Amino acid sequence: MNGTDSHQLTKGLNFLTIHLFRVLLILSILISAAAIPTGRVLADPELPLPRMPICGDQDRSETPLVLNCPDFNPSFEIKYYQVPATGSVNVHIDFVFREATYNNELGYFTVDDESGRIGGIGPGEPGYYQKVFERTTIIFHSGSSANTADVDLPLLGGDILVFFLVQNNTLENLKRNNPNNEIGRSPLAFFSLDLLNPDGRDHFVGFNGPANNLTQFGFEDQRNGGDNDYDDVVYNVSPPLQSATGFLDIPLAYTNFADALQGSNGGSGPGYVNSWFDHTDPGDINANNLAPWYGPYTGTKDITRENCTTLGVSCYDGHDGIDFRKVATAVLAAAPGTVKYAGWGWFGKQVVIDHNNCYATLYGHLKSISVLLNNPITERQQIGVMGNTGLSIGGGGGTHLHFGVYYNRNCDNNWIDENGKPLEDNVVVVDPYGWSGEGEDPLVTAREGTPNESIPNGRLWKDPMGPRG
């Protein structure tokens, strides 16, 4: 091989090496990009987490500091949180734990409704981040820790909140340098609302602390899951915040959610409901007045199932639940949770499920029960078979499901007495339909000036109901 051939060979090898390097670089970029989910949001991680939830305070103001504290219950996929009660509410925030090298900044903003819209613009739509920046408030500035002083937020009952964390930086720099929160730019922000996270990952977890009457939240501050510990910023909020979005599914099989939640109109049509919840006096059958979720009864006779036809369904005065007609025999859990009662009780054979968010659901008049006390319950798991046991007068009698929804004012997971009757001191029945009638909700008016005046009574169904059929 002469010198010219050697030189040409060397040039060829260098050319191949450069192109091979470029190919490998491109492959590396593609593989890295594939690791970032697009259009897919991951759920909260499986428990237990490395350290959360946490009792006590890292600043040693409360002892002892307990990691993986058993006094908390995980909340489900809640991304919008609502301030309880009405009027002015002082919301107390306590930074309790930090396991992070980043100096993150924590804040919140309010949204207009349970879909997250601000000024008519929804999450993911152009201009949404700009609307967010108009409403942001810093809770703990960059560099804060458990030693930072607690913060009191002057909010209003009913305010809907979204929390955010600016990674190792400040909100002002986010606005200036990365106003659309784009991957590849700095700084980044992560939100309690997954749809706003630039890596498509869940960065936020929540727990209910019934014993301490608070909610606890934690953020993961690294991209693509990081170390999945969710304890880079951990803070307690009191009074406990509530879910601003519905979480209940229909406890029976259905094809169309909105249709199934309508009145049955005497058993015809797609509606499942045979009897509405009475907003005037739930539980008092002698009050002789009735107001379902869409307005009061306007008939002139005594209110019974027989003369309540103007409502389009069978109904009766004092009903403290929803009666579903027999459209299917399998009764399904309306949301995941834990069985707190399974047996004969106030509503015949009944099951009570605690949903670990201050709410529980009751399934009454069952023919048979297929779960046991303290069983964990998964999404839409069958819990029994529809029947007609016990004092069964709702829905015109006969086989039907009495479905009750209860709120625990203390959020302490105590729901029912030894006779299967919901506790009266701290457990209050609510209507999953909320109130859509004109004027003040009679249920809210009746509870003013009582310990139950701060009990929420908004819509709890997970999907839109549509107009009354």
Secondary structure, 3 states (H helix, E strand, C coil): CCHHHHHHHHHHHHHHHHHHHHHHHHHHHHHHHHCCCCCCCCCCCCCCCCCCCEECCCCCCCCCCEECCCCCEECCCCCCEECCCCCEEEEEEEEEECCCCCCCEEEEEEECCCCCCECCECCCCCCHHHHHHCCCEEEECCCCCCCCCCEEEEEECCCEEEEEEECCCCHHHHHHHCCCCCCCCCCCEEECCHHHCCCCCCCEEEEEEHHHCEEEEEECCCHHHCCCCCCCEEEEEECCCEECCCCECCCCCCCCHHHHCCECCCCCCCCCEEECCCCCCCCCCCCCCCCCCCCCCCCCCCCCCCCCHHHCCCCCCCCCCEEEECCCCEEECCCCEEEEEEEEECCEEEEEEECCCCEEEEEEEECEECCCCCCEECCCCEEEECECCCCCCHHHCCCEEEEEEEEECCCCCCCECCCCCECCCCEEEECCCCCCCCCCCHHHHHHCCCCCCCCCCCCCECCCCCCCC
